[in-house]
Amino acid sequence: MKSYHLSMVALAITAALLPLTSAAQETSSEQTEQAESSKKRMPTIEVIRVTGERVSHAYNETGTVVLIDREQIEALQPLSTEDVLRRIPGINIKSEEETSIVANFGLRGLSASESKSLLLEDGVPVAPGLFIGNDRYFNPRIQRVDTVEVLKGSASLRYGPSTIGGVVNYITKTPDDGVKLAARLGSFNLQEVTLEAGGRSDDDRSFGGLVVTHASSDGFMDKGYDMTDVMVKAGSEITADQRIGVKLSYYTNDANISYRGLLLDAYKNGERYNPAPDDWYLTDRVAFDVNHQWLISDTVSLKTLLYWSDVSRDYWRYNVDTAASNTAGRWVYTDSLTGNNRSFERLGIESRLSVAHELAGWAAESEFGLRIMTEESDDNQIRATRADDRNGPNTRARQDSATSYAGYAQTRLAINDKLSITPGLRIESYQQERVVFTQNNATASTDNTEFLPGVGATYEWSATAQLYGGIYRAFSPASNGVALDGLTDQQLDGERSTNYEIGIRGDNGEWRYEVAAFIMDFSNQVVTGNSDPNLSQSNGGATSHEGMEFALGYDFDNGWAWDANATWIPTSEFKSGDFAGNRLPYAPKVLANVSLSYQYDNLSAAFTAHHRGEQFGSPDNRMDIPADAAGGIWGGLLPAYTVLDVTAQYQLTAELQVFAAVKNLTDESYISGLRQGIYVGPERSFEAGFRYNF
């Protein structure tokens, strides 16, 4: 069921696009500047500014920036996007299974169980519900990703909402001429095949291609999956100053996963079985992006992005007999089956006008942006039984929707050849509504507007060092389920934070380094999970996050290279409310990564280590992990762990590359997360495969 306002916004978007007559594909600002001199370099599809040169991109930003390119991704041989994210300073992962079907990450001391950071693909928001909630239910597949970009600090002010920790953007592949085939086999009966095929017109003004992946596995602990991911891209230079680009994607995944984890004694005894063998998490997603770029003059460009997506997520879980589970020491299931089935539709349009000009005698680059977006979800709860599988009465039929408007302005002022200052302002205004069909179509609504100012600066201290820093306000909206809890407007503001960052980055010959210090102060972190309206009529109180990130690398002259990074967050705590003085859950004090790599002739290899410090599983900071099957959100202290991986690649011929990996080399047994039981990190595994360019 689609709401009336969704259709009206669709008509408005269509009307807005009509004057463009021909759309043009989105490019980064650096590509815009090079458009006239490099016609053969076709644009990618993203609103975020991206360039192939990682260092120059980072040095243009007033906050911490990390770019991981395709070569680096392939060296890691990841199974998921979060295999890459865990290597980046400041990011903590709460893993539920090895392919990260759902997104669970936190930045800079924010809980990895509740993301306050914006997740994008090619500049398009991909979390199913930014304003209406449930933003974990889709996570892009790593096989389609070309570059991973992470923006932290004031560099993320251009985007919203939910940029408190920062922005993660997955830049997808644009298939080049020819055909590429990649395949790998691995432990747990992993089977994966990816095909990339593309081509360009004779005049090199148009391109098209696709990336298709099929993967299946029995899964660690028999948490199997069967996944297909298809992405099609096409673009064209219609005129000298206009470009058009389209991306279509389809994703489906049937995963044998659940909220249930192992009970404590089973974990201690080394048992590793699927604790919910009949539960299924079924996901389908269809999406398209249409991009326009208009080079109005040498100093003015307009970029417009239209996007739509539809996600369905059916989660079928059997009920448990708690008393019998306690006796058996493992979950004992009844014949009652519940389908928590949700679908999400999003429609949005975003335009950015970039102008190079002078202001008060200073060279300036200004950008002005507007965004209109609607979100709508249908939430159904189907009561079924084993005898009548996945069919039964709907006991929770409700619809959540939100319409949001955002405006943005930023100007980068070159005060002199060393100092640049970038002030900006973002405004987010949104209206939320909930309709409960099982309560005679009872309705509740609310609205809110947030003003988010910020300022950042860069200073070229020397040829080998740049100072940067900024202050900005960010927010994360309270979802419909919280803001309209009990079908009552809870008068909740968004979760606001004032963020501070200062850092230094640079390189000197073979050395490269970066150090950043940050503070994030929440004025009103919203309490979630309340069913009693009387408990959620006020904001939850203040939290504070303070820490530092370090990165250091060195290239030896004999093919060896060493890279390391560390995150130290001594403070990530509640400042008021019931948990005042406690540390936030899933926010370890220490994270670290070390890599020793070797490159000689056609061989490349790497030995990597990832360390996660101890962390709490719940805001009450209980130390013990419950041994019974009481259910609910579990707590306890998760011990620290270190995982070692070895990867290698060898270029056999100009067309053929082979690769292999041993992950969790020492077979470390560790707890990756808690929910209704213990999530166990994957045991030692082996993978091998090839890439062939036809």
ChimeraX attribute file (.defattr): number of C-alpha atoms within 10 A of each C-alpha:
attribute: neighborCount
match mode: 1-to-1
recipient: residues
	/A:1	7
	/A:2	12
	/A:3	13
	/A:4	8
	/A:5	14
	/A:6	20
	/A:7	13
	/A:8	11
	/A:9	18
	/A:10	17
	/A:11	12
	/A:12	13
	/A:13	18
	/A:14	13
	/A:15	11
	/A:16	11
	/A:17	17
	/A:18	10
	/A:19	9
	/A:20	14
	/A:21	7
	/A:22	16
	/A:23	27
	/A:24	30
	/A:25	29
	/A:26	32
	/A:27	26
	/A:28	18
	/A:29	17
	/A:30	15
	/A:31	20
	/A:32	23
	/A:33	15
	/A:34	12
	/A:35	18
	/A:36	13
	/A:37	10
	/A:38	11
	/A:39	14
	/A:40	12
	/A:41	12
	/A:42	23
	/A:43	23
	/A:44	24
	/A:45	31
	/A:46	25
	/A:47	24
	/A:48	21
	/A:49	16
	/A:50	23
	/A:51	16
	/A:52	12
	/A:53	11
	/A:54	15
	/A:55	15
	/A:56	11
	/A:57	16
	/A:58	19
	/A:59	19
	/A:60	15
	/A:61	22
	/A:62	31
	/A:63	29
	/A:64	28
	/A:65	21
	/A:66	17
	/A:67	22
	/A:68	18
	/A:69	17
	/A:70	16
	/A:71	10
	/A:72	14
	/A:73	19
	/A:74	14
	/A:75	18
	/A:76	21
	/A:77	22
	/A:78	17
	/A:79	15
	/A:80	18
	/A:81	22
	/A:82	27
	/A:83	19
	/A:84	17
	/A:85	19
	/A:86	20
	/A:87	25
	/A:88	24
	/A:89	24
	/A:90	26
	/A:91	22
	/A:92	29
	/A:93	24
	/A:94	23
	/A:95	25
	/A:96	25
	/A:97	21
	/A:98	16
	/A:99	18
	/A:100	21
	/A:101	25
	/A:102	17
	/A:103	24
	/A:104	21
	/A:105	23
	/A:106	23
	/A:107	23
	/A:108	29
	/A:109	31
	/A:110	28
	/A:111	26
	/A:112	24
	/A:113	23
	/A:114	17
	/A:115	21
	/A:116	26
	/A:117	25
	/A:118	25
	/A:119	26
	/A:120	22
	/A:121	22
	/A:122	25
	/A:123	21
	/A:124	23
	/A:125	22
	/A:126	25
	/A:127	23
	/A:128	26
	/A:129	27
	/A:130	26
	/A:131	25
	/A:132	27
	/A:133	20
	/A:134	18
	/A:135	22
	/A:136	20
	/A:137	21
	/A:138	22
	/A:139	22
	/A:140	23
	/A:141	21
	/A:142	22
	/A:143	25
	/A:144	22
	/A:145	21
	/A:146	18
	/A:147	21
	/A:148	23
	/A:149	22
	/A:150	22
	/A:151	24
	/A:152	25
	/A:153	33
	/A:154	32
	/A:155	25
	/A:156	27
	/A:157	32
	/A:158	21
	/A:159	21
	/A:160	25
	/A:161	25
	/A:162	23
	/A:163	26
	/A:164	32
	/A:165	27
	/A:166	27
	/A:167	27
	/A:168	23
	/A:169	24
	/A:170	26
	/A:171	23
	/A:172	25
	/A:173	22
	/A:174	26
	/A:175	22
	/A:176	16
	/A:177	16
	/A:178	13
	/A:179	17
	/A:180	19
	/A:181	18
	/A:182	19
	/A:183	18
	/A:184	18
	/A:185	19
	/A:186	17
	/A:187	17
	/A:188	18
	/A:189	13
	/A:190	18
	/A:191	18
	/A:192	20
	/A:193	19
	/A:194	20
	/A:195	19
	/A:196	23
	/A:197	20
	/A:198	19
	/A:199	17
	/A:200	19
	/A:201	11
	/A:202	8
	/A:203	8
	/A:204	14
	/A:205	18
	/A:206	19
	/A:207	21
	/A:208	21
	/A:209	22
	/A:210	23
	/A:211	25
	/A:212	20
	/A:213	21
	/A:214	19
	/A:215	19
	/A:216	20
	/A:217	20
	/A:218	17
	/A:219	21
	/A:220	22
	/A:221	19
	/A:222	17
	/A:223	22
	/A:224	21
	/A:225	21
	/A:226	16
	/A:227	19
	/A:228	19
	/A:229	21
	/A:230	18
	/A:231	22
	/A:232	21
	/A:233	23
	/A:234	23
	/A:235	26
	/A:236	22
	/A:237	21
	/A:238	14
	/A:239	12
	/A:240	12
	/A:241	15
	/A:242	19
	/A:243	26
	/A:244	23
	/A:245	27
	/A:246	24
	/A:247	24
	/A:248	17
	/A:249	18
	/A:250	18
	/A:251	21
	/A:252	19
	/A:253	20
	/A:254	17
	/A:255	22
	/A:256	22
	/A:257	28
	/A:258	23
	/A:259	18
	/A:260	20
	/A:261	23
	/A:262	25
	/A:263	24
	/A:264	17
	/A:265	14
	/A:266	15
	/A:267	19
	/A:268	10
	/A:269	8
	/A:270	9
	/A:271	12
	/A:272	15
	/A:273	15
	/A:274	20
	/A:275	23
	/A:276	23
	/A:277	17
	/A:278	14
	/A:279	23
	/A:280	21
	/A:281	21
	/A:282	19
	/A:283	22
	/A:284	19
	/A:285	20
	/A:286	17
	/A:287	19
	/A:288	19
	/A:289	22
	/A:290	22
	/A:291	28
	/A:292	24
	/A:293	27
	/A:294	24
	/A:295	20
	/A:296	14
	/A:297	10
	/A:298	11
	/A:299	13
	/A:300	17
	/A:301	20
	/A:302	21
	/A:303	26
	/A:304	25
	/A:305	27
	/A:306	23
	/A:307	19
	/A:308	22
	/A:309	21
	/A:310	19
	/A:311	24
	/A:312	21
	/A:313	21
	/A:314	20
	/A:315	21
	/A:316	25
	/A:317	23
	/A:318	21
	/A:319	16
	/A:320	18
	/A:321	12
	/A:322	18
	/A:323	14
	/A:324	14
	/A:325	17
	/A:326	16
	/A:327	12
	/A:328	11
	/A:329	17
	/A:330	21
	/A:331	23
	/A:332	19
	/A:333	17
	/A:334	13
	/A:335	13
	/A:336	16
	/A:337	25
	/A:338	21
	/A:339	24
	/A:340	18
	/A:341	20
	/A:342	21
	/A:343	21
	/A:344	24
	/A:345	22
	/A:346	25
	/A:347	22
	/A:348	23
	/A:349	25
	/A:350	21
	/A:351	20
	/A:352	20
	/A:353	17
	/A:354	23
	/A:355	19
	/A:356	16
	/A:357	15
	/A:358	13
	/A:359	13
	/A:360	8
	/A:361	10
	/A:362	14
	/A:363	15
	/A:364	19
	/A:365	19
	/A:366	20
	/A:367	19
	/A:368	19
	/A:369	20
	/A:370	17
	/A:371	19
	/A:372	20
	/A:373	22
	/A:374	27
	/A:375	26
	/A:376	28
	/A:377	27
	/A:378	19
	/A:379	20
	/A:380	19
	/A:381	20
	/A:382	21
	/A:383	20
	/A:384	21
	/A:385	17
	/A:386	12
	/A:387	10
	/A:388	12
	/A:389	15
	/A:390	14
	/A:391	15
	/A:392	15
	/A:393	10
	/A:394	16
	/A:395	12
	/A:396	18
	/A:397	18
	/A:398	20
	/A:399	25
	/A:400	27
	/A:401	27
	/A:402	26
	/A:403	23
	/A:404	21
	/A:405	17
	/A:406	21
	/A:407	19
	/A:408	21
	/A:409	20
	/A:410	21
	/A:411	21
	/A:412	23
	/A:413	22
	/A:414	20
	/A:415	14
	/A:416	10
	/A:417	8
	/A:418	12
	/A:419	16
	/A:420	21
	/A:421	19
	/A:422	22
	/A:423	20
	/A:424	21
	/A:425	19
	/A:426	24
	/A:427	17
	/A:428	19
	/A:429	15
	/A:430	19
	/A:431	17
	/A:432	25
	/A:433	22
	/A:434	26
	/A:435	19
	/A:436	17
	/A:437	14
	/A:438	12
	/A:439	11
	/A:440	8
	/A:441	13
	/A:442	12
	/A:443	17
	/A:444	19
	/A:445	19
	/A:446	18
	/A:447	17
	/A:448	15
	/A:449	16
	/A:450	20
	/A:451	14
	/A:452	20
	/A:453	20
	/A:454	23
	/A:455	21
	/A:456	25
	/A:457	23
	/A:458	24
	/A:459	19
	/A:460	18
	/A:461	14
	/A:462	10
	/A:463	9
	/A:464	14
	/A:465	17
	/A:466	19
	/A:467	22
	/A:468	28
	/A:469	25
	/A:470	23
	/A:471	23
	/A:472	24
	/A:473	25
	/A:474	32
	/A:475	26
	/A:476	25
	/A:477	25
	/A:478	24
	/A:479	23
	/A:480	26
	/A:481	19
	/A:482	25
	/A:483	31
	/A:484	25
	/A:485	23
	/A:486	16
	/A:487	19
	/A:488	18
	/A:489	20
	/A:490	21
	/A:491	15
	/A:492	22
	/A:493	20
	/A:494	23
	/A:495	23
	/A:496	23
	/A:497	25
	/A:498	19
	/A:499	22
	/A:500	21
	/A:501	24
	/A:502	22
	/A:503	21
	/A:504	21
	/A:505	22
	/A:506	20
	/A:507	17
	/A:508	11
	/A:509	8
	/A:510	11
	/A:511	15
	/A:512	17
	/A:513	19
	/A:514	19
	/A:515	19
	/A:516	21
	/A:517	19
	/A:518	21
	/A:519	23
	/A:520	27
	/A:521	20
	/A:522	23
	/A:523	19
	/A:524	20
	/A:525	24
	/A:526	25
	/A:527	17
	/A:528	17
	/A:529	11
	/A:530	13
	/A:531	12
	/A:532	10
	/A:533	17
	/A:534	12
	/A:535	15
	/A:536	24
	/A:537	19
	/A:538	16
	/A:539	21
	/A:540	21
	/A:541	19
	/A:542	20
	/A:543	26
	/A:544	21
	/A:545	22
	/A:546	20
	/A:547	21
	/A:548	20
	/A:549	23
	/A:550	20
	/A:551	20
	/A:552	18
	/A:553	19
	/A:554	18
	/A:555	16
	/A:556	12
	/A:557	8
	/A:558	9
	/A:559	12
	/A:560	16
	/A:561	17
	/A:562	18
	/A:563	18
	/A:564	21
	/A:565	22
	/A:566	22
	/A:567	27
	/A:568	21
	/A:569	22
	/A:570	16
	/A:571	19
	/A:572	26
	/A:573	22
	/A:574	22
	/A:575	19
	/A:576	16
	/A:577	13
	/A:578	12
	/A:579	17
	/A:580	15
	/A:581	15
	/A:582	20
	/A:583	27
	/A:584	26
	/A:585	25
	/A:586	28
	/A:587	32
	/A:588	27
	/A:589	19
	/A:590	21
	/A:591	26
	/A:592	24
	/A:593	22
	/A:594	20
	/A:595	19
	/A:596	17
	/A:597	20
	/A:598	17
	/A:599	16
	/A:600	11
	/A:601	8
	/A:602	12
	/A:603	15
	/A:604	18
	/A:605	21
	/A:606	20
	/A:607	19
	/A:608	22
	/A:609	18
	/A:610	20
	/A:611	18
	/A:612	23
	/A:613	17
	/A:614	17
	/A:615	22
	/A:616	25
	/A:617	26
	/A:618	22
	/A:619	19
	/A:620	17
	/A:621	18
	/A:622	15
	/A:623	14
	/A:624	13
	/A:625	17
	/A:626	17
	/A:627	13
	/A:628	17
	/A:629	25
	/A:630	14
	/A:631	13
	/A:632	9
	/A:633	12
	/A:634	19
	/A:635	24
	/A:636	20
	/A:637	19
	/A:638	24
	/A:639	13
	/A:640	16
	/A:641	15
	/A:642	17
	/A:643	21
	/A:644	20
	/A:645	19
	/A:646	21
	/A:647	22
	/A:648	21
	/A:649	22
	/A:650	18
	/A:651	16
	/A:652	11
	/A:653	10
	/A:654	9
	/A:655	11
	/A:656	16
	/A:657	18
	/A:658	19
	/A:659	21
	/A:660	21
	/A:661	24
	/A:662	19
	/A:663	21
	/A:664	22
	/A:665	17
	/A:666	13
	/A:667	14
	/A:668	15
	/A:669	18
	/A:670	19
	/A:671	20
	/A:672	21
	/A:673	26
	/A:674	28
	/A:675	20
	/A:676	19
	/A:677	28
	/A:678	26
	/A:679	23
	/A:680	21
	/A:681	22
	/A:682	22
	/A:683	18
	/A:684	18
	/A:685	16
	/A:686	17
	/A:687	18
	/A:688	18
	/A:689	19
	/A:690	18
	/A:691	19
	/A:692	16
	/A:693	14
	/A:694	11
